[in-house]
Structure formats: structure tokens, C-alpha cells
């Protein structure tokens, strides 16, 4: 029973949840520090700095007049587009209100108070939240070099385990596991536990990996009935504000997800924008190129400043700054928003989204000034 209000009842595992804290909005910073919005640089939420594709904007404009109607509940056209592009049956596709929605569906469908989930230290916070919200047990495996210890995660699977979450690339550290490592892990899990243990490959940042380096996760879905792949339109496709993602899995798993999926969970604008964005190869290529160039700039900048960072495969870089709280506050006063990650167990680190060239330079200039000021004051 809740101690704050004796009349309000909730399970203890729900009361113990620490709510998710998103990246600081620009509007909050403007109110708090009296800054002009145009003078604020937000590099906190791993959004695409190039904005929404023009193709998606045009698609949205074409359906605005029909918004008095509910969206297609099954997302037929979007499912068909995804299925055709990935050469899988449309019945293998589940749509979500962002890939975060898919992760929650997996928690609802597969976890309860008698089960457990395995995930890595320093991995996406929603794995912990989705597990805790079902009262399931946590099997958090210590990270190796800020990334997943797959042998350790395999050993952590026990009779209670129903789900293993793997973020690849990982958020917030930016680490990446190649195809051979992932395939070996999936194969061993399937050989030992069959379909009883579902392996979730969370690939929200997949498009930032060079094509020849990516995990062929679609082939793993074809070969293993216990694999789910989740992807997002929030990152490289520039549709974070519309909230749309998808999962790929064989029918037994997609049918389970269909049982717990909220009706109309992907709105009309998100569906048509995602169809357009998925076909906009030029925009995706330009976004990936901007990201690769910006990553080099940030990582080189950190080296010049003598700062430790984790080499990134995503659209952000994790950098160790020491007094992350103080440095973050000093950056905010200068109109630069980045992401402290103390809640992820990394109190001395900041996660910095890769922006446009002038945004990256603005951040590096501000960070240099803050560090020099702190050094003079020491």
C-alpha cells in the first residue's frame, strides 16, 4: 500500500519504479534561463538534427483532411512496405507507438511475477522499467568495456528467464556487437532453451552502422522462432515526434504481441510519414553521412581535451567529464543541452547527441570554456 496515501493501493514493485526522465526540452531551458530558443542547441535526445524528411512532410499534408477518422488499426500499408523492403511476410511485422511501445508489449506478453528478464548493465533503461512494471525479476549482467557481456548474459539465463534484451548499438554507451557474436549467442540460447526464452534485438540505431557491418538480424528471425527485432523511425528517419516503430518476429510471437497491443496505437500521420521516410534513401544516406562526420569531430574534440570517451556506433558519444552535474549545469547556462546519465549508473559521464556541424562546434566550444573555467577555479 502506498505510504503517501493510505487509500491508494499499488503493488510494491510499481511503487519502486523511478519514472523515466527524458532529455531536457528546449522550452524548459528557455523558461529557466531566459534564453532565446534560436540560441539553444539540443544534443540530449538522439534526435535527427536534419529534421523530418520533406517526403514525410508531404505525405502528412496529404492526409490531414481525414484526421476525423481513426487510423488504420492494423497499419496495412505500412506493414506491407516494411515487409516488402525486408523480404519478410507482413504477418511478421508488429507496429508500435515507437519501438519503446514494442518493448513494453513484450514485457506484458512474456513477463510476470514468477519470471525474469536478462539485460546488460548500462543498457536502455526501458528494459528495467518493462521488467519492473510486471513484477518480474532482474538479471542485470555487469558490462564489459561499457558493452554487453554475451557469455555472462548466457550464464545468467535460468529457469525463470523469459526475455533477454540486447541493444545493438547500445544506448547510452554506443557500443556494438557484430553479426558473428550475436548469431552465436542466439544459437546457444535456442539450443539450450528453445522458444521458452525470447531474445530481443533492439536495433533503434541500426541505420547508423555501415551496411556491411550490420547484423543480418532478419536472417536470425527467419532461422530462430525465439528472436524479435525492434526498430525505430525516431532516429535516422527523423520522426521522433510522431512515435512509430516496428518489430519483426515469427507468427507465434507476433500473435502474442497482437493480444496486448493497444488499438490504434500508431496514428495516421505516423503511418504515412513512416512509409515515405522508409523509401527516402537519399535522406537516410545524408543523415548517416552527417552523423559519421559529426562523430569524428566530437571524438577528435574529446581527444584534444584529454577526455575519455566510448567509441560510438550510434548517433551520440558517451564522454567522461568528471563532475558531470556541474559541467552539465554550466553547459545549460550557455544554451547547450546534453544528457547526464547518472541514472544509468554513469555519474561522471555525459551522453552527447551528434548534431549539425555548427551545433557540434558550439558544444565543443562551450565544453572547452567550462573545463578551462573549472581548471582555473581548482
C-alpha positions, 0 to 999 in steps of 0.5 A: 500500500502506498505510504503517501496515501493510505487509500491508494493501493499499488503493488510494491514493485510499481511503487519502486519504479523511478519514472523515466526522465527524458532529455531536457526540452528546449522550452524548459531551458528557455523558461529557466534561463531566459534564453532565446530558443534560436540560441539553444542547441539540443544534443540530449535526445538522439534526435535527427538534427536534419529534421523530418524528411520533406517526403514525410512532410508531404505525405502528412499534408496529404492526409490531414483532411481525414484526421476525423477518422481513426487510423488504420488499426492494423497499419496495412500499408505500412506493414506491407512496405516494411515487409516488402523492403525486408523480404519478410511476410507482413504477418511478421511485422508488429507496429508500435507507438515507437519501438519503446511501445514494442518493448513494453508489449513484450514485457506484458506478453512474456513477463510476470511475477514468477519470471525474469528478464536478462539485460546488460548493465548500462543498457536502455533503461526501458528494459528495467522499467518493462521488467519492473512494471510486471513484477518480474525479476532482474538479471542485470549482467555487469558490462564489459568495456561499457558493452554487453557481456554475451557469455555472462548474459548466457550464464545468467539465463535460468529457469525463470528467464523469459526475455533477454534484451540486447541493444545493438548499438547500445544506448547510452554507451554506443557500443556494438556487437557484430553479426558473428557474436550475436548469431552465436549467442542466439544459437546457444540460447535456442539450443539450450532453451528453445522458444521458452526464452525470447531474445530481443534485438533492439536495433533503434540505431541500426541505420547508423552502422555501415551496411556491411557491418550490420547484423543480418538480424532478419536472417536470425528471425527467419532461422530462430522462432525465439528472436524479435527485432525492434526498430525505430523511425525516431532516429535516422528517419527523423520522426521522433515526434510522431512515435512509430516503430516496428518489430519483426518476429515469427507468427507465434510471437507476433500473435502474442504481441497482437493480444496486448497491443493497444488499438490504434496505437500508431496514428495516421500521420505516423503511418504515412510519414513512416512509409515515405521516410522508409523509401527516402534513401537519399535522406537516410544516406545524408543523415548517416553521412552527417552523423559519421562526420559529426562523430569524428569531430566530437571524438577528435574534440574529446581527444584534444581535451584529454577526455575519455570517451566510448567509441560510438556506433550510434548517433551520440558519444558517451564522454567522461567529464568528471563532475558531470552535474556541474559541467552539465549545469554550466553547459545549460547556462550557455544554451547547450543541452546534453544528457547526464546519465547518472541514472544509468549508473554513469555519474561522471559521464555525459551522453552527447547527441551528434548534431549539425556541424555548427551545433557540434562546434558550439558544444565543443566550444562551450565544453572547452570554456567550462573545463578551462573555467573549472581548471582555473577555479581548482 
